[in-house]
Amino acid sequence: MCGIFGVIGHKEAAILTYLGIQGLQHRGQESAGIAVLSGGKLNVKTGMGQVREVFSLEEIKKFEGTVAIGHVRYSTSGTSSLANAQPLYATTSKGEVALGHNGNLVNAHFLRQKLIKEGAILTGSSDSELILHLIARSTAPSMEDAIIDSLSEIQGAFSLLFLFKDKILAVRDPYGFRPLFLGKVENSFCFSSETAAIELIKGKVIKELMPGEVVIATKKNYKSIQWKKTKEHYFCIFEYVYFARPDSVLYNIPVSLSRINMGKRLAQEGKTKADIVIPVPDSGIFAAMGYSEESKIPLSFALIRSHYIGRTFIQPFQSIRDFGVRLKLSPISSIIKGKRIILVDDSIVRGTTMRQIVNLLKNAGAKEIHVKISCPPTRFPCYYGIDTPTSEELIAYNKNVEEVCEFIGATSLQYLSKEAMEKSVDLEKKWFCTACWDGDYPVLPLSSKQQRLFSLKKQ
């Protein structure tokens, strides 16, 4: 669930890209990077940590050039290390190129083995690096053609930005797993994983790239190529549930409205007597608003979040996730004590975070804690960009609702049904990937380990 951003044709391209990836910081906090084309040469800087930890604004101001792309990383394929930080850079026979990738390739294992047998020297462990090797080995005459040529060899989820020779080439995979937008700021073009980051730099959205679309932008104009068409699209509905910023718009559907609708449908599907509705900030706020509005139970912000702590779910290590919960949330005992509470959040993945939150409320004197989750039980691993590599890590895989409720220590537990979740988004065509709930994978995982897990699911 990385974030990618790019600007072409603006004298402050690096500064706008810096601001853009800050606007996408929620999509990845492990590393950040920016590539700038200056004087015909690519300058790339990457570092571990959040954007403001990697770059100072004074440093960014020194990055000259009118073309830039940026990246914030949340590791799925490959370890959390500087070698895997993006944008990735390569010099090929067709020139220099920088790459930012959001998604995950399901055939990365086989591509890696193939390239190593052919003599490739790989410096990192991410699947994104493989794309650069495919481009370098392409017999196509130009960088533009080589990139498009390489797309036929990769499978899975990929929204991509390439920077080369005063051009930015943007790609969205044929199934449309991950979002990607084209915008305009002043007289320049920009690209972003979400609309919110375009609006942050006072830009306007031109269009959302369609699945299988390639957009090639220069300083003066852009052209669109439908690289590949598929009859069915599989946009990750978890973008609406959790990952995307609530002020973004995906497929012309406001994310905030979808989350409010999920909360309303939660209240419709399971009526519970309670005194107050408390959201888990920030992930449960809009669903809690909807639940409160529909149930007529007052909304209360009785869990206070420290905004100096990052997203707990997307931290790479369980120990950091556990420690982060204690630092991140503080209960207001005067509001909680003696109350029957509806606790609303977006999802339960491993269960350990929710267990700690329930304990926080109990210690603050809550009388009852009824947990309401605005999506179905997460039971299967995602191979398209969410770091849940095995079903065994997912609490709902081996436990039913009652058992999960017992583990987290709640009075009761309710999940939103898949049908209600889809209706909450209200997309005209049900172009959703719901594999993490139902195990129905649109594109089969191809590594031996993933294939084994898929076979176990089907048994």
PAVEX-912607 format. One record per residue (C-alpha): x, y, z; residue number from 1. Coordinates in steps of 0.2 Angstrom, whole numbers, plus 5000, padded with zeros to 4 digits. Example, Ala and Ser with C-alpha at 12.3 -4.5 7.8 and 13.67 -1.06 7.14 Angstrom:
REM residues 2
<east:5062&north:4978&up:5039&numar:1>
<east:5068&north:4995&up:5036&numar:2>
***
This chain:
REM residues 459
<east:5000&north:5000&up:5000&numar:1>
<east:5014&north:5012&up:4995&numar:2>
<east:5010&north:5030&up:4989&numar:3>
<east:5017&north:5037&up:4973&numar:4>
<east:5017&north:5055&up:4967&numar:5>
<east:5025&north:5065&up:4952&numar:6>
<east:5025&north:5082&up:4944&numar:7>
<east:5031&north:5087&up:4927&numar:8>
<east:5034&north:5104&up:4920&numar:9>
<east:5034&north:5114&up:4936&numar:10>
<east:5049&north:5125&up:4942&numar:11>
<east:5046&north:5118&up:4959&numar:12>
<east:5043&north:5100&up:4955&numar:13>
<east:5053&north:5093&up:4969&numar:14>
<east:5045&north:5104&up:4982&numar:15>
<east:5027&north:5099&up:4976&numar:16>
<east:5032&north:5081&up:4976&numar:17>
<east:5039&north:5083&up:4993&numar:18>
<east:5022&north:5090&up:4999&numar:19>
<east:5013&north:5077&up:4988&numar:20>
<east:5021&north:5062&up:4997&numar:21>
<east:5018&north:5070&up:5014&numar:22>
<east:5000&north:5070&up:5009&numar:23>
<east:5002&north:5051&up:5005&numar:24>
<east:5011&north:5047&up:5021&numar:25>
<east:4997&north:5037&up:5028&numar:26>
<east:5001&north:5024&up:5014&numar:27>
<east:5018&north:5020&up:5020&numar:28>
<east:5030&north:5025&up:5034&numar:29>
<east:5045&north:5014&up:5032&numar:30>
<east:5055&north:5024&up:5019&numar:31>
<east:5053&north:5039&up:5007&numar:32>
<east:5062&north:5045&up:4992&numar:33>
<east:5062&north:5058&up:4978&numar:34>
<east:5070&north:5057&up:4961&numar:35>
<east:5072&north:5074&up:4951&numar:36>
<east:5078&north:5076&up:4933&numar:37>
<east:5090&north:5091&up:4933&numar:38>
<east:5101&north:5096&up:4918&numar:39>
<east:5097&north:5079&up:4909&numar:40>
<east:5103&north:5069&up:4924&numar:41>
<east:5093&north:5060&up:4937&numar:42>
<east:5096&north:5064&up:4956&numar:43>
<east:5088&north:5052&up:4968&numar:44>
<east:5088&north:5052&up:4987&numar:45>
<east:5080&north:5039&up:4998&numar:46>
<east:5080&north:5036&up:5017&numar:47>
<east:5072&north:5026&up:5030&numar:48>
<east:5058&north:5034&up:5040&numar:49>
<east:5044&north:5046&up:5036&numar:50>
<east:5045&north:5060&up:5024&numar:51>
<east:5050&north:5074&up:5036&numar:52>
<east:5064&north:5062&up:5043&numar:53>
<east:5071&north:5059&up:5027&numar:54>
<east:5071&north:5077&up:5019&numar:55>
<east:5071&north:5094&up:5026&numar:56>
<east:5062&north:5108&up:5017&numar:57>
<east:5078&north:5118&up:5015&numar:58>
<east:5086&north:5103&up:5007&numar:59>
<east:5072&north:5100&up:4995&numar:60>
<east:5073&north:5118&up:4990&numar:61>
<east:5090&north:5114&up:4983&numar:62>
<east:5083&north:5101&up:4971&numar:63>
<east:5083&north:5109&up:4955&numar:64>
<east:5073&north:5103&up:4940&numar:65>
<east:5055&north:5103&up:4933&numar:66>
<east:5052&north:5084&up:4933&numar:67>
<east:5051&north:5074&up:4949&numar:68>
<east:5043&north:5058&up:4956&numar:69>
<east:5041&north:5053&up:4975&numar:70>
<east:5037&north:5037&up:4985&numar:71>
<east:5032&north:5032&up:5002&numar:72>
<east:5035&north:5014&up:5006&numar:73>
<east:5025&north:5001&up:5016&numar:74>
<east:5034&north:4984&up:5013&numar:75>
<east:5025&north:4969&up:5007&numar:76>
<east:5037&north:4960&up:4995&numar:77>
<east:5055&north:4963&up:5002&numar:78>
<east:5062&north:4968&up:5018&numar:79>
<east:5061&north:4985&up:5026&numar:80>
<east:5078&north:4991&up:5021&numar:81>
<east:5086&north:5006&up:5012&numar:82>
<east:5090&north:4995&up:4997&numar:83>
<east:5072&north:4993&up:4994&numar:84>
<east:5067&north:5011&up:4997&numar:85>
<east:5060&north:5020&up:4981&numar:86>
<east:5061&north:5028&up:4969&numar:87>
<east:5072&north:5014&up:4962&numar:88>
<east:5085&north:5020&up:4949&numar:89>
<east:5094&north:5012&up:4935&numar:90>
<east:5105&north:5016&up:4920&numar:91>
<east:5101&north:5006&up:4904&numar:92>
<east:5106&north:5006&up:4886&numar:93>
<east:5091&north:5017&up:4883&numar:94>
<east:5095&north:5030&up:4896&numar:95>
<east:5092&north:5033&up:4915&numar:96>
<east:5075&north:5029&up:4923&numar:97>
<east:5068&north:5030&up:4940&numar:98>
<east:5053&north:5020&up:4946&numar:99>
<east:5040&north:5021&up:4960&numar:100>
<east:5028&north:5006&up:4963&numar:101>
<east:5012&north:5004&up:4973&numar:102>
<east:5006&north:4986&up:4973&numar:103>
<east:5013&north:4968&up:4973&numar:104>
<east:5018&north:4956&up:4959&numar:105>
<east:5011&north:4939&up:4961&numar:106>
<east:5024&north:4931&up:4950&numar:107>
<east:5039&north:4940&up:4958&numar:108>
<east:5046&north:4923&up:4964&numar:109>
<east:5047&north:4916&up:4946&numar:110>
<east:5053&north:4932&up:4938&numar:111>
<east:5067&north:4933&up:4951&numar:112>
<east:5073&north:4915&up:4948&numar:113>
<east:5072&north:4918&up:4929&numar:114>
<east:5082&north:4934&up:4930&numar:115>
<east:5096&north:4926&up:4942&numar:116>
<east:5098&north:4912&up:4930&numar:117>
<east:5100&north:4924&up:4916&numar:118>
<east:5114&north:4933&up:4925&numar:119>
<east:5105&north:4947&up:4933&numar:120>
<east:5113&north:4955&up:4949&numar:121>
<east:5099&north:4960&up:4961&numar:122>
<east:5104&north:4973&up:4975&numar:123>
<east:5087&north:4972&up:4985&numar:124>
<east:5073&north:4960&up:4989&numar:125>
<east:5058&north:4970&up:4983&numar:126>
<east:5048&north:4965&up:4968&numar:127>
<east:5049&north:4982&up:4960&numar:128>
<east:5067&north:4980&up:4956&numar:129>
<east:5063&north:4966&up:4944&numar:130>
<east:5053&north:4978&up:4933&numar:131>
<east:5069&north:4988&up:4930&numar:132>
<east:5078&north:4972&up:4925&numar:133>
<east:5065&north:4968&up:4913&numar:134>
<east:5066&north:4985&up:4905&numar:135>
<east:5084&north:4984&up:4903&numar:136>
<east:5083&north:4968&up:4894&numar:137>
<east:5069&north:4973&up:4883&numar:138>
<east:5074&north:4974&up:4864&numar:139>
<east:5062&north:4988&up:4861&numar:140>
<east:5070&north:5003&up:4853&numar:141>
<east:5065&north:5016&up:4866&numar:142>
<east:5063&north:5018&up:4885&numar:143>
<east:5045&north:5021&up:4882&numar:144>
<east:5042&north:5005&up:4872&numar:145>
<east:5053&north:4995&up:4884&numar:146>
<east:5043&north:5000&up:4898&numar:147>
<east:5027&north:4995&up:4889&numar:148>
<east:5035&north:4979&up:4883&numar:149>
<east:5040&north:4974&up:4901&numar:150>
<east:5022&north:4975&up:4907&numar:151>
<east:5017&north:4959&up:4898&numar:152>
<east:5029&north:4949&up:4910&numar:153>
<east:5022&north:4956&up:4926&numar:154>
<east:5007&north:4950&up:4935&numar:155>
<east:4997&north:4956&up:4950&numar:156>
<east:4994&north:4973&up:4957&numar:157>
<east:5004&north:4988&up:4950&numar:158>
<east:5002&north:5006&up:4949&numar:159>
<east:5018&north:5013&up:4943&numar:160>
<east:5027&north:5030&up:4939&numar:161>
<east:5043&north:5030&up:4928&numar:162>
<east:5053&north:5046&up:4926&numar:163>
<east:5065&north:5047&up:4911&numar:164>
<east:5070&north:5060&up:4898&numar:165>
<east:5059&north:5074&up:4903&numar:166>
<east:5044&north:5062&up:4903&numar:167>
<east:5033&north:5053&up:4917&numar:168>
<east:5025&north:5037&up:4911&numar:169>
<east:5011&north:5031&up:4923&numar:170>
<east:5004&north:5013&up:4922&numar:171>
<east:4989&north:5005&up:4931&numar:172>
<east:4987&north:4986&up:4930&numar:173>
<east:4973&north:4978&up:4920&numar:174>
<east:4963&north:4974&up:4935&numar:175>
<east:4965&north:4991&up:4943&numar:176>
<east:4969&north:4985&up:4961&numar:177>
<east:4977&north:5001&up:4966&numar:178>
<east:4972&north:5019&up:4963&numar:179>
<east:4981&north:5031&up:4952&numar:180>
<east:4976&north:5049&up:4946&numar:181>
<east:4981&north:5062&up:4934&numar:182>
<east:4980&north:5080&up:4939&numar:183>
<east:4985&north:5097&up:4934&numar:184>
<east:4993&north:5111&up:4945&numar:185>
<east:4995&north:5128&up:4937&numar:186>
<east:5001&north:5123&up:4919&numar:187>
<east:5009&north:5107&up:4924&numar:188>
<east:5004&north:5089&up:4926&numar:189>
<east:5005&north:5078&up:4941&numar:190>
<east:5001&north:5060&up:4946&numar:191>
<east:4995&north:5054&up:4963&numar:192>
<east:4989&north:5038&up:4972&numar:193>
<east:4975&north:5048&up:4979&numar:194>
<east:4965&north:5064&up:4975&numar:195>
<east:4969&north:5071&up:4992&numar:196>
<east:4987&north:5074&up:4988&numar:197>
<east:4983&north:5083&up:4972&numar:198>
<east:4971&north:5095&up:4981&numar:199>
<east:4985&north:5097&up:4994&numar:200>
<east:4996&north:5106&up:4981&numar:201>
<east:4981&north:5116&up:4975&numar:202>
<east:4979&north:5105&up:4960&numar:203>
<east:4964&north:5099&up:4951&numar:204>
<east:4960&north:5081&up:4946&numar:205>
<east:4959&north:5078&up:4927&numar:206>
<east:4955&north:5059&up:4928&numar:207>
<east:4958&north:5043&up:4937&numar:208>
<east:4968&north:5031&up:4926&numar:209>
<east:4957&north:5016&up:4921&numar:210>
<east:4963&north:4998&up:4923&numar:211>
<east:4976&north:4994&up:4909&numar:212>
<east:4979&north:5012&up:4905&numar:213>
<east:4996&north:5020&up:4902&numar:214>
<east:4998&north:5039&up:4902&numar:215>
<east:5014&north:5047&up:4896&numar:216>
<east:5016&north:5065&up:4901&numar:217>
<east:5028&north:5078&up:4895&numar:218>
<east:5029&north:5097&up:4900&numar:219>
<east:5017&north:5102&up:4887&numar:220>
<east:5004&north:5088&up:4885&numar:221>
<east:5000&north:5070&up:4889&numar:222>
<east:4994&north:5055&up:4879&numar:223>
<east:4984&north:5040&up:4884&numar:224>
<east:4986&north:5022&up:4879&numar:225>
<east:4975&north:5007&up:4883&numar:226>
<east:4989&north:4995&up:4886&numar:227>
<east:4977&north:4980&up:4890&numar:228>
<east:4959&north:4978&up:4893&numar:229>
<east:4950&north:4966&up:4904&numar:230>
<east:4931&north:4963&up:4906&numar:231>
<east:4932&north:4963&up:4925&numar:232>
<east:4940&north:4975&up:4937&numar:233>
<east:4946&north:4971&up:4955&numar:234>
<east:4948&north:4988&up:4964&numar:235>
<east:4954&north:4984&up:4982&numar:236>
<east:4938&north:4989&up:4993&numar:237>
<east:4949&north:4990&up:5008&numar:238>
<east:4955&north:5007&up:5001&numar:239>
<east:4937&north:5013&up:5006&numar:240>
<east:4937&north:5003&up:5022&numar:241>
<east:4954&north:5009&up:5029&numar:242>
<east:4969&north:5014&up:5018&numar:243>
<east:4964&north:5029&up:5008&numar:244>
<east:4962&north:5046&up:5016&numar:245>
<east:4944&north:5050&up:5020&numar:246>
<east:4945&north:5066&up:5010&numar:247>
<east:4950&north:5057&up:4994&numar:248>
<east:4938&north:5052&up:4980&numar:249>
<east:4940&north:5035&up:4972&numar:250>
<east:4930&north:5029&up:4957&numar:251>
<east:4920&north:5045&up:4959&numar:252>
<east:4915&north:5039&up:4976&numar:253>
<east:4920&north:5050&up:4992&numar:254>
<east:4929&north:5038&up:5004&numar:255>
<east:4922&north:5047&up:5019&numar:256>
<east:4904&north:5045&up:5013&numar:257>
<east:4907&north:5026&up:5010&numar:258>
<east:4913&north:5024&up:5028&numar:259>
<east:4898&north:5034&up:5035&numar:260>
<east:4887&north:5022&up:5025&numar:261>
<east:4896&north:5007&up:5033&numar:262>
<east:4893&north:5013&up:5050&numar:263>
<east:4875&north:5016&up:5046&numar:264>
<east:4873&north:4998&up:5039&numar:265>
<east:4882&north:4991&up:5055&numar:266>
<east:4868&north:4999&up:5065&numar:267>
<east:4855&north:4992&up:5054&numar:268>
<east:4862&north:4974&up:5054&numar:269>
<east:4864&north:4973&up:5073&numar:270>
<east:4855&north:4984&up:5086&numar:271>
<east:4863&north:4985&up:5103&numar:272>
<east:4858&north:4995&up:5118&numar:273>
<east:4872&north:5007&up:5124&numar:274>
<east:4876&north:5024&up:5131&numar:275>
<east:4889&north:5031&up:5119&numar:276>
<east:4897&north:5027&up:5103&numar:277>
<east:4916&north:5028&up:5103&numar:278>
<east:4927&north:5028&up:5087&numar:279>
<east:4945&north:5021&up:5087&numar:280>
<east:4954&north:5036&up:5080&numar:281>
<east:4957&north:5039&up:5066&numar:282>
<east:4952&north:5023&up:5057&numar:283>
<east:4935&north:5021&up:5065&numar:284>
<east:4929&north:5039&up:5065&numar:285>
<east:4918&north:5040&up:5050&numar:286>
<east:4910&north:5023&up:5053&numar:287>
<east:4906&north:5028&up:5071&numar:288>
<east:4898&north:5044&up:5064&numar:289>
<east:4887&north:5034&up:5053&numar:290>
<east:4883&north:5022&up:5067&numar:291>
<east:4878&north:5036&up:5079&numar:292>
<east:4867&north:5044&up:5066&numar:293>
<east:4858&north:5028&up:5062&numar:294>
<east:4856&north:5022&up:5080&numar:295>
<east:4853&north:5039&up:5088&numar:296>
<east:4866&north:5034&up:5102&numar:297>
<east:4877&north:5049&up:5106&numar:298>
<east:4895&north:5050&up:5098&numar:299>
<east:4909&north:5053&up:5110&numar:300>
<east:4928&north:5055&up:5107&numar:301>
<east:4933&north:5046&up:5123&numar:302>
<east:4949&north:5039&up:5115&numar:303>
<east:4962&north:5052&up:5112&numar:304>
<east:4976&north:5048&up:5099&numar:305>
<east:4993&north:5055&up:5099&numar:306>
<east:4997&north:5060&up:5081&numar:307>
<east:5015&north:5058&up:5084&numar:308>
<east:5013&north:5039&up:5082&numar:309>
<east:5011&north:5032&up:5065&numar:310>
<east:4998&north:5019&up:5059&numar:311>
<east:4999&north:5004&up:5070&numar:312>
<east:4992&north:4991&up:5057&numar:313>
<east:5005&north:4995&up:5044&numar:314>
<east:5020&north:4994&up:5056&numar:315>
<east:5031&north:4979&up:5050&numar:316>
<east:5034&north:4971&up:5067&numar:317>
<east:5022&north:4964&up:5080&numar:318>
<east:5032&north:4971&up:5094&numar:319>
<east:5031&north:4989&up:5087&numar:320>
<east:5012&north:4987&up:5084&numar:321>
<east:5010&north:4982&up:5102&numar:322>
<east:5020&north:4996&up:5109&numar:323>
<east:5013&north:5008&up:5097&numar:324>
<east:4995&north:5005&up:5104&numar:325>
<east:5000&north:5010&up:5122&numar:326>
<east:5008&north:5026&up:5116&numar:327>
<east:4995&north:5030&up:5103&numar:328>
<east:4978&north:5030&up:5112&numar:329>
<east:4973&north:5037&up:5129&numar:330>
<east:4956&north:5034&up:5136&numar:331>
<east:4946&north:5048&up:5145&numar:332>
<east:4940&north:5039&up:5161&numar:333>
<east:4927&north:5053&up:5166&numar:334>
<east:4917&north:5049&up:5150&numar:335>
<east:4920&north:5030&up:5150&numar:336>
<east:4917&north:5025&up:5168&numar:337>
<east:4901&north:5016&up:5170&numar:338>
<east:4895&north:5017&up:5152&numar:339>
<east:4889&north:5004&up:5140&numar:340>
<east:4900&north:5007&up:5125&numar:341>
<east:4899&north:5004&up:5106&numar:342>
<east:4917&north:5004&up:5100&numar:343>
<east:4918&north:5006&up:5081&numar:344>
<east:4934&north:5002&up:5071&numar:345>
<east:4937&north:4997&up:5053&numar:346>
<east:4944&north:4980&up:5055&numar:347>
<east:4952&north:4967&up:5066&numar:348>
<east:4967&north:4959&up:5057&numar:349>
<east:4978&north:4950&up:5070&numar:350>
<east:4967&north:4954&up:5085&numar:351>
<east:4981&north:4960&up:5097&numar:352>
<east:4978&north:4979&up:5094&numar:353>
<east:4959&north:4977&up:5098&numar:354>
<east:4963&north:4967&up:5113&numar:355>
<east:4973&north:4981&up:5120&numar:356>
<east:4961&north:4994&up:5116&numar:357>
<east:4947&north:4984&up:5125&numar:358>
<east:4958&north:4983&up:5140&numar:359>
<east:4961&north:5001&up:5140&numar:360>
<east:4942&north:5004&up:5141&numar:361>
<east:4940&north:4991&up:5154&numar:362>
<east:4953&north:4999&up:5165&numar:363>
<east:4945&north:5016&up:5162&numar:364>
<east:4929&north:5009&up:5170&numar:365>
<east:4918&north:5004&up:5155&numar:366>
<east:4903&north:4994&up:5160&numar:367>
<east:4901&north:4985&up:5143&numar:368>
<east:4911&north:4985&up:5127&numar:369>
<east:4902&north:4981&up:5111&numar:370>
<east:4914&north:4980&up:5097&numar:371>
<east:4908&north:4984&up:5079&numar:372>
<east:4919&north:4982&up:5064&numar:373>
<east:4914&north:4990&up:5047&numar:374>
<east:4920&north:4976&up:5036&numar:375>
<east:4919&north:4957&up:5037&numar:376>
<east:4931&north:4945&up:5046&numar:377>
<east:4948&north:4946&up:5038&numar:378>
<east:4952&north:4927&up:5034&numar:379>
<east:4964&north:4926&up:5020&numar:380>
<east:4981&north:4934&up:5015&numar:381>
<east:4982&north:4948&up:5003&numar:382>
<east:4994&north:4946&up:4988&numar:383>
<east:4991&north:4963&up:4981&numar:384>
<east:4999&north:4975&up:4993&numar:385>
<east:4994&north:4972&up:5011&numar:386>
<east:5007&north:4963&up:5022&numar:387>
<east:4997&north:4948&up:5028&numar:388>
<east:5008&north:4934&up:5022&numar:389>
<east:4999&north:4919&up:5030&numar:390>
<east:4982&north:4915&up:5036&numar:391>
<east:4989&north:4909&up:5053&numar:392>
<east:4992&north:4928&up:5057&numar:393>
<east:4974&north:4932&up:5054&numar:394>
<east:4963&north:4929&up:5070&numar:395>
<east:4947&north:4926&up:5060&numar:396>
<east:4955&north:4912&up:5050&numar:397>
<east:4954&north:4899&up:5064&numar:398>
<east:4942&north:4907&up:5076&numar:399>
<east:4923&north:4911&up:5074&numar:400>
<east:4915&north:4927&up:5079&numar:401>
<east:4912&north:4921&up:5097&numar:402>
<east:4930&north:4915&up:5099&numar:403>
<east:4937&north:4932&up:5092&numar:404>
<east:4926&north:4941&up:5104&numar:405>
<east:4932&north:4931&up:5119&numar:406>
<east:4951&north:4934&up:5113&numar:407>
<east:4949&north:4953&up:5113&numar:408>
<east:4939&north:4953&up:5129&numar:409>
<east:4923&north:4962&up:5122&numar:410>
<east:4905&north:4960&up:5128&numar:411>
<east:4900&north:4957&up:5110&numar:412>
<east:4907&north:4958&up:5093&numar:413>
<east:4899&north:4962&up:5076&numar:414>
<east:4906&north:4962&up:5059&numar:415>
<east:4898&north:4971&up:5044&numar:416>
<east:4892&north:4959&up:5031&numar:417>
<east:4901&north:4959&up:5014&numar:418>
<east:4885&north:4963&up:5005&numar:419>
<east:4882&north:4978&up:5016&numar:420>
<east:4900&north:4984&up:5014&numar:421>
<east:4899&north:4983&up:4995&numar:422>
<east:4882&north:4993&up:4995&numar:423>
<east:4890&north:5006&up:5006&numar:424>
<east:4902&north:5010&up:4993&numar:425>
<east:4888&north:5011&up:4980&numar:426>
<east:4899&north:5008&up:4965&numar:427>
<east:4888&north:5006&up:4949&numar:428>
<east:4898&north:4990&up:4944&numar:429>
<east:4904&north:4979&up:4958&numar:430>
<east:4922&north:4980&up:4953&numar:431>
<east:4930&north:4975&up:4969&numar:432>
<east:4943&north:4963&up:4975&numar:433>
<east:4936&north:4955&up:4991&numar:434>
<east:4949&north:4941&up:4992&numar:435>
<east:4955&north:4945&up:5010&numar:436>
<east:4937&north:4941&up:5016&numar:437>
<east:4931&north:4927&up:5004&numar:438>
<east:4948&north:4920&up:4997&numar:439>
<east:4942&north:4923&up:4979&numar:440>
<east:4958&north:4928&up:4971&numar:441>
<east:4957&north:4937&up:4955&numar:442>
<east:4975&north:4933&up:4950&numar:443>
<east:4982&north:4917&up:4957&numar:444>
<east:4998&north:4919&up:4968&numar:445>
<east:5012&north:4910&up:4959&numar:446>
<east:5026&north:4907&up:4972&numar:447>
<east:5027&north:4890&up:4979&numar:448>
<east:5022&north:4896&up:4997&numar:449>
<east:5007&north:4906&up:4990&numar:450>
<east:5002&north:4892&up:4979&numar:451>
<east:5002&north:4880&up:4994&numar:452>
<east:4991&north:4892&up:5004&numar:453>
<east:4979&north:4895&up:4990&numar:454>
<east:4977&north:4876&up:4989&numar:455>
<east:4974&north:4874&up:5007&numar:456>
<east:4960&north:4887&up:5006&numar:457>
<east:4951&north:4878&up:4992&numar:458>
<east:4951&north:4861&up:5002&numar:459>
***
